[in-house]
Amino acid sequence: MESRIVTSLRQAGCVYAEEEARLLLSAAQNPTDLASMVERRAAGMPIEHIIGWAEFCGLRIAVEPGVFIPRKRSEFLARLAIALGQSASVAVDLGCGSGALGAVLAAALERIELHAVDIDPAAVRCAKENVTGLGGLVYDGDLFDPLPKFLRGRVGILIANVPYVPTDSIRLLPHEARSYEALVALDGGEDGVDIQRRVAEEAPSWLTAGGHLLVETSERQVPLTVDLFARNGLSTKVAHAKELDATVVIGTKT
């Protein structure tokens, strides 16, 4: 059985056919279910959407079809947030998607008060499943709009892993992303920093003194991100993780 599934997945171009076959076998409820799952994977649907979860920083993160799948490179952002959040009392995961980053932060910093926001109802459903059990609260809305006003000036860690792909570059993304993840989770506007720009403009009023805003970006867009952070009064640092091809810009309220 497993060898036949591996062969089908290899023929469909799945690089990790053996591993994916094992995941599908463990997730399937019956042979009919398994056949459907293999067919969907061979057609290009992400394995995470089929089995209903993604592994991220050692946690099993629930993801449903259409929801942005947490990327391996974003584990660098998670590690930085944990390191900077050791003394923080309030954290916000803005544009949280599945809530993966917030969940990791809450699991690592058990006493932190976590608030997570996303505009996509499917993402909010997943975030509630991933974050609520860790004591976090999840809100449905656009960036800062649904956050309780009493958080203004109290946020020590503000994660905003918002879309940063320029609109014209969406067509260059892998098929799995273009076809199976919501456009709102990918499109960063004409220059890729439209949403980062909105975050940076409002962030200082939500951050506590010494609080940090962390965003993931591409190396090509670093100058744009750094400039918009600086123009909004944040001192800025750029961090890279070559092994993950990850770049994070950190803005600090002084």
Sequence and secondary structure as in RCSB ss.txt:
>XXXX:A:sequence
MESRIVTSLRQAGCVYAEEEARLLLSAAQNPTDLASMVERRAAGMPIEHIIGWAEFCGLRIAVEPGVFIPRKRSE
FLARLAIALGQSASVAVDLGCGSGALGAVLAAALERIELHAVDIDPAAVRCAKENVTGLGGLVYDGDLFDPLPKF
LRGRVGILIANVPYVPTDSIRLLPHEARSYEALVALDGGEDGVDIQRRVAEEAPSWLTAGGHLLVETSERQVPLT
VDLFARNGLSTKVAHAKELDATVVIGTKT
>XXXX:A:secstr
 HHHHHHHHHHTT TTHHHHHHHHHHH SSHHHHHHHHHHHHTT  HHHHHTEEEETTEEEE  TBS    TTHH
HHHHHHHHHTTT SEEEEET TTSHHHHHHHHHSTT EEEEEES HHHHHHHHHHHGGGT EEEESSTTTTS GG
GTTTEEEEEE    B GGGGGGS HHHHHHB GGGTB  TTS HHHHHHHHHHHHHEEEEEEEEEEE GGGHHHH
HHHHHHTTEEEEEEEEGGGTEEEEEEEE 
